[in-house]
Each structure stands twice: as C-alpha cells, then as structure tokens.
C-alpha cells in the first residue's frame, strides 16, 4: 500500500513524501528508521488511478459480501485464523474492488487491529450495523455465529428491497409506455385523418381538433420539450441529492397509494430485524436505535427513529416514544411494549417483521395485478374516444354526401 506523509526530519525541517508499506505500523517503522518524526500519515489516494477505474467498473454486490461472511464463518470454525482466512478468500472473490479492500483489511488485522475495525474503514461496503454486530461477536467469542446472522439478515433485506423496488418501478415503466403510446397517436396518426377530413370539407369535433392542435404543437417543439425535460430531470436529481430534497422525496413516496404502504411496511420490517439482531447481540437500546436510524433507507423514518432515540436517552423506554409518532404502526408499538415487559424484545420484533413482510408481499402482488388492467383501460379509453369522435366525423361526412 502507498502512503503519503508529512514529517519532521533530523534538522527540524518539514518534509513531505510517499512510501510503500504493508500496513500502518510498517509505514511508521520505516519513517522512524529514516529518522523522521511523523506529523500525518495516511493512505495515498490520487484523484484518478487504474485502481479507481477498476473500482468503478467492479462494484461490490451485496451477494459478494454475503458469500464472504458465510465462507469466513466456515473457515473460522475449521480453526483457521482470521488473517489466513481473509487472505484465502481474497484470492477467490471475483470483484476487483472487494479483492483490494480485503487486502487492506488483512494488512490491518496483521498489524493488530480487530476485524470489525478493518471493516469500519470501508462503510460503503460494510455498513455500521454489520461492523458493530461483528465487534460484539469478537468480544463474546462467537464471531462465526454473528457472521452467519449478518449474512442471513442481508439476504432477507435484499429480497425485501427487490420486491419493493419492483413495486415502485412497475407503475413508472407502465405509465411511461402508456404516455408514449398516446403521444405517438396524437402526433402522427391523428394529423393524417385531419388532412383527409379537411380536404373533404368536414368539420371535426372540438375534442379531436384540440388533440390534433396539441399534437402539432408538440411535434413542432419536440426538441425544446426534450431539452426542457432533461433540464428538469437534472434539476430534480440535484435537488433529491440534498438532505432536504431526499427527505421530501421519501415523504412523498410514503404518501403514494399502495406503493407508499409497501415502502412503509418494508422499512419498518427492516428496522425490526436490525433491532432484533442488535438486541440479541447484547448492545444497549439507545445505541441500537442510533444505528437503526443511520441504516434506514427512508429519511422520514430515520428522523422518526432519532426522535425515539432522544426520548429513550431521557428514560422513556422504547414503546412510549414510538406511540407518539404515527409512522410506527399500532402493531409495532404494542408488540414492542410486550417485548419490553417480557424481556423478549428480539423475538417480538422478529414476529412483527415477519408480519409486515407478509403484508408487503401481498400488497406488491395486488399492485402488480392492478397495473396492467389499469393501464390497458387508460390506453383503451383514449383510443376509444379518438375512434368514436372520428367515426362521428365520418358519419357527418357521409350525411353531407347524401
């Protein structure tokens, strides 16, 4: 690994430079040997390198991390130490980025760091929730079990996320296709009939004339419209990237009929599983709530969880603060209260997660079954309206000939 440093030399002068070492400790040793007193020492990260290009072309998929955790648990159970296990797995992974990250983690572990500390340096691949659980597993001496629990949790989260994403994407894709079909009819098919009726001196109904005029305007200004849509899309994307924009988008998604309910249930189910897993690991509840808030995929729910965390710190428990916010459904509040009183919070939360996931799956099936008939009805209605008005115009034309 390449490091860049700022240090004092033997003359007291400030010097800067780069060096290659196997880890942080080795880099410090090299500086000491050269007579340098380090001020700062950190990995060298140039703006653009072949490693950077490889990282962009070889993203780490969640399934890669799941497989890594399962294989690591198996190797640890067989008696292989962590560094040797990671070294072996590094040679087998298909992702170039994950291979490089594992090399850094192996170096950290051999320098005396815990596995969780090495993972924490790569939050985009290993979120805080997983690192904290692995840290607890290291302290309890049950790392293999924790690694399998994290892998199981990730698998369930991936399935739920795919189902939710499908439910959100289907209406958007189908709606876009419906709009495009209608626009093509208005812009290219109706004008043909308009010319035919104009040549015969037949006056078209007001509705058809409006659609034809709209098609002409769209056709004449298609470039301006496309550029306008692109600008609006980029502006919307930039706004959503801001904290306030992301919050408003997540708030809007939760209010969409059916789809909002699915997203709401999925996020609550994910929270319940995370909290149950962390609680079972032995973490204190305020810290669990803080981690759950950071890992939430919806900013509205994340802020709600932070509110619960703040009230918990004041000594109000878990179910009490939840009851103040309507985002936490009655079933979740009641089962959390039962879990608090019985000391089995992890079991009650898993039961709630299973219930929410089942309801979300049912609603996803309902949404998918409704999309096709609804869009067919919309397109059929527009086409039917156009056909009826054209037939009416043709009838008038035949009456005029008579």
N, C-alpha and C positions, 0 to 999 in steps of 0.2 A: 504494500500500500504506500502511496506517495503522501507525504506530509509537508505542510508549509509551516514555517516557524518564524518567530521574532524573538531575538535573544540578545543578551549582553555577552561580548567576548571578554577575554582576559584583560583588555585595555579599558573596559568600561564603555566600549562603543556599541551602539545598537546595530545589529546585523539582521538581515532577512535572507531566507533561502528555502530550499526544498531538500528533502531527503527521503530515501526509501527504507521502510522497516516493516517488520511482520506485525507490529501492533503498537499501541500507545507506549507501553513500558519499554519496548525495544527502541522506539524513537527517542524517548527521554534518555535512555542509556547511551545512545550514540551522541547526543548533544553533550552529555556530561563528559564523555570520553574526549570530545573535541575541545572541552574547556568552555563550553557555552552555558550560560545561565538562562534557561528558557523563560520568556515572558508569556508568549502564547504558542500553542502547538495544536494544530487541527488538521484533519484530512484535507488534501488538496482537491478542490472541485472546480476545474476550469469550466468556462461557460459552455463550450462545445467540444466533446471528445467522441471517440469511437464508442466508449462505454455509454455515453449519454445517448448516442444514436441507437445502440443495442437495447438500452432500457426502454426507449420509446417504441421500438419495433417488437420487443418481447416483454409484454406486460405480465405481471404475476396474477394468475387467476385464482379465485378462492379455492377451487378444487385442488390446485397445486399445494396450497397451504394445508388443506385437509389431509391430503395424502402424506405430506411431510410430517404432520403431527402424529398420524397413525403409525407410520414407519418408525419414527423416533421413539414412540412408546414401546413398540415391539423390540427395538434394538436395546433399549434401556432395560427391559425385562430380561433380556438374554444375558445381561451382565456387561455389556459394552459401555464404556464411559461416554459422557456427553460429547466431548470434543471428537473422539474417534467416530461416534455415531453420525455427527453432523458432517464430518469430513467424508464419510462414506456416502451419505445422502447427497452431498454437494455434487458428487460425480455422476449422480443418476438423474437429477432434475433436468427437465427439458428447457425451462425458462432461463435464458442467459442472465437476466436481471436477478432472479432468485439465486442462481448459482454464485453470482458476485456477492450478494447480500450474505449468503451462508458462509462464504469465505471470510467476510468481515466478522461475523458472529463467532466463527471458530477461533479467529485470532483473539477476540475479546475473552472468550472462555479460557483459552490457554494462558492469557495474561492474568487470570484470576477472577474475572467477572462471572456473575451468575448468568444463566441462560436468559432469564427474564430481562436482565439489564442489557444484554446484547440485542434482544428483540425490540426493546423500547426505542432504540436508535432508528428504527425503521417503522414509524407509525402508520405509513400509508399501506404497508403490507401486514403488519401485526398491530391492530388497534389496542388501545389502552386496556380495554376489558380483558382481552386474551392475555396480555402481559401480566396484569395484576393476578389473574387466576393462576398462571404458571408460577408466579412468585410465591403465592400461597402454597402451591404444590411442592415447591422446593423446600419451603420452611417446614412443611408437615412430613416430608419424606415420601410423599405419594404422587410424585410427578407423573408417572406413567398413567395413572387413573385420570388425573386432571387433563393431560394431553388428549386422552380419548373423549372426555366430556366436552372439551372445547371443539374437537372435530365433529362430534355429534350435534352440538349446538350450531356450528357453522353450516352443516348440511341442512338442518331444518330451516335456518334463516334463508339459505339460498333458494330452497323450494318455495317458501312463502314469498320471497321477493320476486321470483319469476312469475308466480301466479298473479301477484298484484300488478306487476309491470304489464303483463298480458292484458289484464282487465282495463288498464289505463290506455294502452296503445290501440286496442281493437276499435273503440269508438272513434278515435282520432283518425286512424287509417281509413276506416269505412266512410266516415263523414267526408274526408278529403276526396275520396273517389266519387262519392255522390255529387259533391260540388263541381268537380271537374267534368263529370258527365253532363250536368245541367248547363254549365258554361259552354261546352262544345256545341250543344244543341242550339243555344241562344246565338252563339257567334257564327256558326257555319251552316246549320240546317235551316233555321227559320228564315234567314235572308233569301234563300233560294225560293221559298214559297212566296215571300213578299214580292219579288220581282215578277213572278208569274201572275199574281193577282193584280199587281199594278198595271201590267200590260193589258189585262182584260177589263180594267176599269172597275174592279171590285174593291169596295172599302172594307178593310179588315176591322175586326172588333178592337175595342180600345185596349184590352188586356194583351192581345197579340202584338199590337202596334208598340205598346210600351216595352215588351220583351225584345222586339226587333231593334228599336231605338237603343235600348240598353246594350244589346249585342254589338251594334255599330260603334258605340262609344268605347266599349271595352276593346274591340278589335283595333280601333284607330290609336288607342293609347296603351296598348299592351306592354310596350317597353317601359313606359313611365310607371305603370302599375307594378310590373315585376321589380323594378328598381325600388319603388316605394315599399313593397312588401319585404324586400331584402333589408332595407334600412331599418324598417320597423322590427324585423326579426333580430337584427344585430343589437338594436337598442333594447329590446326586451331581454335578450340574452345577457347583455351587460348589466341591466337592472337586477335580474334574478341572481347575478353573481354577488350583488351587495347583500349585507346581512338583512337589511330591511326588505329588499326585494324577495329574497329567499323566504323570509317569514310570511310575506303577503301571498306568495305563490302557494306555500304549504297550507296557509289558512284557506285559500280559495279551493284547493284540492279537497280539503276536508268537507267543504260545503256542496260539492258536486253530488247530485242524487245518485245513489247506489255506489258509484265509484268512490265517493268520499267515505262512505261507511266501510267499504272494503279496506281502504288505506288506514282508516282509524283502527279497525279491528286488528289489522296486521301489525301496526306499530305497537299497540297495546300488548299483543301476544309476544312480540319480540322483547318488549320491556319485561314482561312477566318471566320469560325464560332466562333472560340475562340476570334478573334479580334473584331468581331461584338458584341459579348456578353459583352466583357470587355468595349468596347467603349460605349455601351448602358448603362453600369453601371456608367459611368462618370469618369473612370480612365484616366489619361493623356496618350497620344500616346506613348511616349518613354517607360513608364513603361509597357504598353500593349505589345509592341514589345519585351521587355525583357522577359516577362512571356511567350509569344508565342514561343520564341526561346528555352526557357528551357523545354517547354512541347512538343516540336516537337519530333516525333518518328524517324526522319532521321537526322543524324549528319550533312550531307551536307547542307540540307535545314536549319537546326538550325544555322550553321555558316553564311549562307546567310542572315538569319533574324538578326543575331547580327551585320552584316555589315550594314544593313538598319538602325538598332538602332543607331549605331555610327554616321551615316550620319544625322539622324534625330536630334541628340543632337547638331549637328553643325548648325541646322536650315534649312536643305534641304527638309523638308517635308517627305511624305511617298512615293508617286508615283515616284518622281525623283530618289531616291536611288534604288527603285525596278527596274527601267528601265535599270540600269547598269548591272544587273545580268540576264542571260538568263533563270535561274531557275524560275523566275517569268514570267509566260506566258503573252503575249500581252493583252489578255482579262482582266487579273487581274490588270495589270498596268493601262489600260485605265479606267476601272471601278473604281479603287481606286482614280484616278485623278478626275473623275466626282464626286465621293463621297466627296472628299476634297473640291471641289469648291462649291458644293451644300449644304454641311453641313449634308448630309445624308449618311455618310460613312458606318454605320452599315447596312442600307438597301441594298446598292450596294454590300457589301461584302457577305451578305446572298444570293443575286441573283447569285453571282459568285460561291459560294459554291454549290448551287443547280445545276448550270450548270456543274460544274466539277464532281459532284457526279453522275449525269445522264450519262455523257460521260464515267466515270469509270465503271459504271454498264454495259453499252453497250459493252465495251471492255472486261469485265470479261466474259460476255456471249459468245463473239466471241472466246476468249481463250479456254473456256471450250468446245465449239462446235468443235474447231480445234484439240484439244489434242487427242481425241480417234481416229479419222481418221488418224492423222499423225503417231501415234504410231503403229496403225494397219498396215499402209503402210510400216513402217520400219521393223517390225517383219515379215510381209508377204514377203518383199523383200529379207531379209536374208534367210528365209525358202525356198523361191522360188529359190534363187541362189544355195543353197545347193541341192535342189531336181533336178534342171536341170543338175548340174555337176554330181550327182550320176547317173542320167538317161543316161548321156553321157558315163559314165564309164561302165554301164551295157550294153549299145549298143555295145561298143568295145568288151566286154566280149563275147556277143552272136556272133559277127562277127568272133572272134577268134575260137569259137566252130565250126562255119560253115566252 
